[in-house]
Amino acid sequence: MKVALGKYACAQVRASIGPDVQAAARTALLHYVLKLKLGRPPVPVPRGLGGPPEDPEVSFELTVDREAQKLLQREAERQGATLDELAVHSVFVYLAELDLLTGSEAPSH
């Protein structure tokens, strides 16, 4: 699946997780998969936000194992989203959860 993140998302990832945006996105996606496996209801993908950023700061393909792929595909279909949208959404969910756990503030830009 393709993950395309804009400048703001990348700044958030770097400030909260570290400089490797691709590794952070993979971690976020696998965290989302774990929540699906545990039966924890995921935060729904917001509607009406448009597609990927027109000029993403980063764009890359992420692959997961077959079981994770099936879970993600099923969840994307349930939510009426694409797999790519769900992958990007998982990054924002992960950042929000980290923020709640650490009480950190968004970096200024």
C-alpha positions as CSV (number, residue, x, y, z in Angstrom):
1,M,0.0,0.0,0.0
2,K,1.1,3.5,-0.7
3,V,1.7,6.0,2.1
4,A,2.0,9.7,1.1
5,L,2.6,12.2,3.9
6,G,2.7,16.0,3.8
7,K,5.1,18.3,5.6
8,Y,3.0,18.6,8.8
9,A,2.6,14.8,9.2
10,C,6.3,14.3,8.6
11,A,7.2,17.0,11.2
12,Q,4.8,15.3,13.7
13,V,6.4,11.9,13.0
14,R,9.9,13.2,13.4
15,A,9.1,15.1,16.6
16,S,7.2,12.2,18.2
17,I,8.9,9.1,16.9
18,G,12.1,9.9,15.2
19,P,13.7,10.7,11.8
20,D,12.8,7.5,9.9
21,V,9.3,8.4,8.7
22,Q,9.0,5.1,6.7
23,A,9.8,3.0,9.8
24,A,7.5,5.0,11.9
25,A,4.6,4.5,9.4
26,R,5.2,0.8,9.4
27,T,5.1,0.8,13.2
28,A,1.9,2.7,13.2
29,L,0.3,0.4,10.7
30,L,1.3,-2.7,12.6
31,H,0.0,-1.1,15.8
32,Y,-3.3,-0.6,14.0
33,V,-3.3,-4.2,12.9
34,L,-2.7,-5.3,16.5
35,K,-5.7,-3.4,17.6
36,L,-7.8,-5.1,14.9
37,K,-6.5,-8.5,16.0
38,L,-7.4,-7.7,19.7
39,G,-10.9,-6.6,18.7
40,R,-10.4,-3.0,19.8
41,P,-12.6,-0.7,17.7
42,P,-10.5,1.5,15.6
43,V,-10.9,5.2,15.2
44,P,-12.8,5.6,11.9
45,V,-11.1,7.2,8.8
46,P,-12.4,10.8,8.6
47,R,-14.5,11.6,5.5
48,G,-14.2,14.6,3.3
49,L,-10.5,15.3,3.8
50,G,-9.6,14.8,0.2
51,G,-7.0,12.4,-1.1
52,P,-3.3,12.3,-0.5
53,P,-1.3,15.6,-0.4
54,E,-0.7,17.1,-3.8
55,D,2.9,17.6,-3.0
56,P,3.8,15.0,-0.4
57,E,7.1,15.3,1.5
58,V,7.5,11.5,1.4
59,S,5.8,8.8,-0.5
60,F,6.6,5.1,-0.2
61,E,5.1,1.6,-0.4
62,L,4.6,-0.5,2.7
63,T,4.1,-4.2,2.7
64,V,2.9,-6.4,5.5
65,D,2.3,-10.1,5.9
66,R,-0.7,-11.8,4.3
67,E,-2.7,-12.0,7.6
68,A,-2.2,-8.3,8.3
69,Q,-3.0,-7.4,4.7
70,K,-6.3,-9.3,4.9
71,L,-7.3,-7.6,8.2
72,L,-6.4,-4.2,6.8
73,Q,-8.3,-4.8,3.6
74,R,-11.4,-6.0,5.5
75,E,-11.2,-2.9,7.7
76,A,-10.8,-0.6,4.8
77,E,-13.8,-2.1,3.1
78,R,-15.9,-1.9,6.3
79,Q,-15.0,1.8,6.6
80,G,-15.5,2.5,2.9
81,A,-11.9,3.6,2.6
82,T,-9.0,2.6,0.4
83,L,-6.1,0.6,1.8
84,D,-3.9,3.6,1.2
85,E,-6.2,5.9,3.1
86,L,-6.3,3.5,6.0
87,A,-2.5,3.2,6.0
88,V,-2.1,7.0,6.2
89,H,-4.9,7.2,8.8
90,S,-3.0,4.7,11.0
91,V,-0.1,7.1,11.2
92,F,-2.3,9.9,12.5
93,V,-4.0,7.5,15.0
94,Y,-0.7,6.4,16.3
95,L,0.6,10.0,16.7
96,A,-2.6,10.9,18.6
97,E,-2.3,7.9,20.9
98,L,1.4,8.8,21.6
99,D,0.4,12.3,22.3
100,L,-2.2,11.1,24.8
101,L,0.3,8.8,26.5
102,T,3.1,11.4,26.7
103,G,1.1,14.6,27.0
104,S,3.4,16.1,24.3
105,E,2.6,19.1,22.3
106,A,2.6,19.5,18.5
107,P,5.9,20.9,17.2
108,S,5.7,24.5,15.9
109,H,6.3,25.1,12.3
